[in-house]
Amino acid sequence: MLNFAEVFMKYFILIFSVILISCSKQTQVHPPVGGLLSQEDLAVSRNRSKNLNENERSQIQTWINNQDEKFYPMAMNYWTNRANLVSEPKKFEGTAVTYQYEIYDFDNTKIYPGSFSKQNVKLGKFEDLKAVENVLHYLKSGEEATLLVPSGLAFGTYGDNKKISNDVPLIIKIKVF
């Protein structure tokens, strides 16, 4: 006569074997939500981004033309009010910087009531808006700059899921300490 433990083990082995065999079947793999994009979809997305960037650059240039202050284009596709900024010596990756910045829209309305502050972060070792990270390589302690940032370098097609919606170019006022 079999005891409970032997019966349990036989059923356990039987059930476990069935599960293993069913797992070994070729299962169909489904792409994630949204799936894979076709070449046509990729082309549409690329054209949308290109058109959005051209439109924003035109709008930002029009805004610049109506300002008393001069702004200069940077190679990374944003503008700054600092002439010849890239002629400054570039800080090395790993250099610690302390800075703060405020974010405005192009109506010059401050989006967040406070400022974003970071202390002793190492260049290349943190993530911030790409234009912010780029300009920090050139600004010295005590210097300030105003950045005009297209949405692609800001919060892109998704926004920040708080106060900044999708495809919004920004004005960023930054100071290094």
Secondary structure by P-SEA (a helix, b strand, c coil): cccaaaaaaaaaaaaaaaaaaaaacbbbbbccccccccaaaaaaaaaaaaaaaaaaaaaaaaaaaaccbbbbbccccbbbccccccccccccccbbbbbccccccccccccccbbbbbcccccccccccaaaaaaaacccccccccccccccccccccccccccccbbbbbbbbbcc
